[in-house]
Amino acid sequence: MKALTRVAPTPARQRTCAVEHWRARTWAEVADEGTVSRDDQRGWYILFSAVTFPGASAPQRVRFNRAPQFGRFESKLDAERCLTTIRQRAMTAPLHEILVEYMPTPPPQAMVPHRWRHQFLTAKRIDFERGEISKERFRHLRDLPNPGYLDFWANHPVGGIDGPSVRRWYEWLRAGPKT
């Protein structure tokens, strides 16, 4: 009878991630984020004093006085209810991704082309350097925006991509060449 030998488990292949690791947070960690204030011109608003967007050189102030699900804040209670919703969502997702939905004009760092260049391609460059993807595949991914295939997403924040928008992109691509 043969003796059994113990084989060390092979480590799982680590996925490439070019963005800072994010973890879920507790209510105590998000309870102080954002404030509700009133301005004579704008009325009630919510202010986040320092929000860091990936790829931005410095934190940004985010201020808004309306929300998609609540409309314009007519009272302090409306703004506080929205702020509580944002805080609850910030426990399970990065704050910058949540706030993009509320901003009248999202910053360029939240848009698809910026995230494509600064996060996705960075991760694929690391994959290429590890030998996980070929040079041709990396070159193809790097040059994909050049012929215009991603022009459809130029004014879309990453969080706004859903099934219907992908379907519209598919129809847009089928309509003809984009060069």
C-alpha positions as CSV (number, residue, x, y, z in Angstrom):
1,M,0.0,0.0,0.0
2,K,1.3,3.5,-0.9
3,A,1.8,6.1,1.8
4,L,-0.4,9.2,1.4
5,T,1.5,12.4,1.0
6,R,0.2,15.7,2.0
7,V,0.1,18.2,-0.8
8,A,0.1,21.9,0.1
9,P,-3.0,23.7,-1.3
10,T,-2.3,25.9,-4.2
11,P,-3.1,29.5,-3.4
12,A,-6.1,31.0,-5.3
13,R,-5.1,33.3,-8.1
14,Q,-5.5,36.9,-6.8
15,R,-7.6,39.1,-8.9
16,T,-6.0,42.4,-10.0
17,C,-7.5,45.5,-8.4
18,A,-6.1,48.9,-9.2
19,V,-8.4,50.7,-6.8
20,E,-8.0,51.1,-3.1
21,H,-9.5,48.2,-1.1
22,W,-12.9,49.2,0.2
23,R,-14.7,47.5,3.2
24,A,-18.1,47.7,4.7
25,R,-18.5,50.2,7.5
26,T,-20.6,50.4,10.6
27,W,-23.2,53.1,11.5
28,A,-20.8,54.7,13.9
29,E,-18.3,55.2,11.1
30,V,-20.8,56.9,8.8
31,A,-23.0,58.7,11.4
32,D,-20.9,61.9,11.2
33,E,-20.7,62.1,7.4
34,G,-22.6,65.0,5.8
35,T,-24.5,67.9,7.4
36,V,-27.8,69.5,6.8
37,S,-27.8,73.3,6.5
38,R,-30.0,76.1,5.3
39,D,-29.2,78.9,2.9
40,D,-31.5,81.9,2.2
41,Q,-31.0,81.5,-1.6
42,R,-30.9,77.7,-2.0
43,G,-33.0,76.6,1.0
44,W,-32.2,73.3,2.7
45,Y,-29.2,71.4,1.5
46,I,-26.8,68.6,2.3
47,L,-23.0,69.3,2.5
48,F,-20.2,66.7,2.4
49,S,-17.0,68.7,3.1
50,A,-14.4,66.3,1.8
51,V,-15.3,63.5,-0.6
52,T,-12.4,61.7,-2.3
53,F,-13.1,60.5,-5.9
54,P,-10.8,58.0,-7.4
55,G,-8.2,59.7,-9.6
56,A,-8.9,63.2,-8.1
57,S,-6.0,65.2,-6.9
58,A,-7.8,66.4,-3.8
59,P,-11.0,65.9,-1.9
60,Q,-14.0,67.8,-3.1
61,R,-16.9,69.5,-1.5
62,V,-20.3,68.0,-2.5
63,R,-23.4,70.1,-1.9
64,F,-26.9,69.5,-3.2
65,N,-30.5,70.6,-2.4
66,R,-32.5,68.0,-4.2
67,A,-32.5,64.2,-4.5
68,P,-34.0,61.9,-7.2
69,Q,-36.3,60.1,-4.8
70,F,-37.2,63.2,-2.6
71,G,-37.1,66.1,-5.1
72,R,-36.2,69.5,-3.7
73,F,-35.7,69.7,0.1
74,E,-38.7,71.7,1.3
75,S,-37.9,71.2,5.0
76,K,-35.1,70.1,7.3
77,L,-36.8,66.8,7.7
78,D,-36.6,66.1,4.0
79,A,-32.9,66.8,4.0
80,E,-32.3,64.7,7.1
81,R,-34.3,61.8,5.7
82,C,-32.2,61.9,2.5
83,L,-28.9,62.2,4.5
84,T,-30.0,59.1,6.6
85,T,-30.6,57.2,3.4
86,I,-27.1,58.2,2.1
87,R,-25.5,57.2,5.3
88,Q,-27.3,53.8,5.3
89,R,-26.1,53.2,1.7
90,A,-22.5,54.4,2.6
91,M,-22.3,51.4,5.0
92,T,-22.3,49.0,2.0
93,A,-20.8,51.1,-0.9
94,P,-18.2,53.8,-1.3
95,L,-19.5,57.3,-0.5
96,H,-18.3,58.8,-3.8
97,E,-20.3,56.3,-5.8
98,I,-23.5,57.1,-3.9
99,L,-23.1,60.9,-4.1
100,V,-22.7,60.9,-7.9
101,E,-26.5,60.0,-8.1
102,Y,-27.3,63.2,-6.2
103,M,-24.9,65.7,-7.9
104,P,-26.3,68.0,-10.6
105,T,-23.0,67.6,-12.6
106,P,-20.9,64.6,-11.6
107,P,-17.1,65.1,-11.6
108,P,-15.1,63.7,-14.5
109,Q,-13.6,61.1,-12.2
110,A,-17.0,59.4,-11.9
111,M,-17.5,59.2,-15.7
112,V,-17.0,56.0,-17.6
113,P,-14.0,57.2,-19.8
114,H,-12.0,58.4,-16.8
115,R,-12.6,55.2,-14.8
116,W,-11.8,53.2,-18.0
117,R,-8.4,54.8,-18.3
118,H,-7.4,55.1,-14.7
119,Q,-8.8,52.0,-13.1
120,F,-9.7,49.3,-15.6
121,L,-6.6,49.8,-17.9
122,T,-4.4,50.0,-14.9
123,A,-5.6,46.7,-13.7
124,K,-5.2,45.2,-17.2
125,R,-1.7,46.6,-17.4
126,I,-0.9,44.7,-14.2
127,D,-2.5,41.5,-15.7
128,F,-0.3,42.0,-18.8
129,E,2.9,42.5,-16.8
130,R,2.0,39.2,-14.9
131,G,1.6,37.4,-18.2
132,E,-2.2,36.8,-17.6
133,I,-3.3,38.5,-20.8
134,S,-1.4,38.9,-24.1
135,K,0.1,42.0,-25.5
136,E,-2.4,42.0,-28.3
137,R,-5.4,41.8,-25.9
138,F,-4.0,44.6,-23.8
139,R,-3.4,46.8,-26.9
140,H,-6.9,46.1,-28.0
141,L,-8.4,47.1,-24.7
142,R,-6.2,50.2,-24.5
143,D,-7.2,51.3,-28.0
144,L,-10.9,50.5,-27.6
145,P,-12.0,54.1,-26.9
146,N,-10.1,55.4,-30.0
147,P,-12.6,54.2,-32.7
148,G,-15.5,55.6,-30.7
149,Y,-17.0,52.5,-29.1
150,L,-17.1,54.1,-25.7
151,D,-18.3,57.6,-26.9
152,F,-21.8,56.5,-25.9
153,W,-20.7,56.5,-22.3
154,A,-18.9,59.8,-22.3
155,N,-21.5,61.6,-20.1
156,H,-22.6,58.6,-18.0
157,P,-21.4,58.0,-14.5
158,V,-20.3,54.4,-13.8
159,G,-23.1,54.0,-11.3
160,G,-25.6,54.8,-14.1
161,I,-24.8,51.7,-16.1
162,D,-27.7,49.2,-16.0
163,G,-29.4,46.7,-18.2
164,P,-31.5,49.1,-20.3
165,S,-28.5,51.5,-20.8
166,V,-26.4,48.6,-22.0
167,R,-29.2,47.6,-24.4
168,R,-29.3,51.2,-25.7
169,W,-25.5,51.1,-26.2
170,Y,-25.9,47.8,-28.1
171,E,-28.5,49.4,-30.4
172,W,-26.2,52.5,-30.8
173,L,-23.3,50.2,-31.8
174,R,-25.5,48.3,-34.3
175,A,-26.5,51.6,-35.9
176,G,-23.2,51.9,-37.7
177,P,-19.5,52.8,-37.6
178,K,-18.5,55.4,-34.9
179,T,-15.2,56.6,-36.4
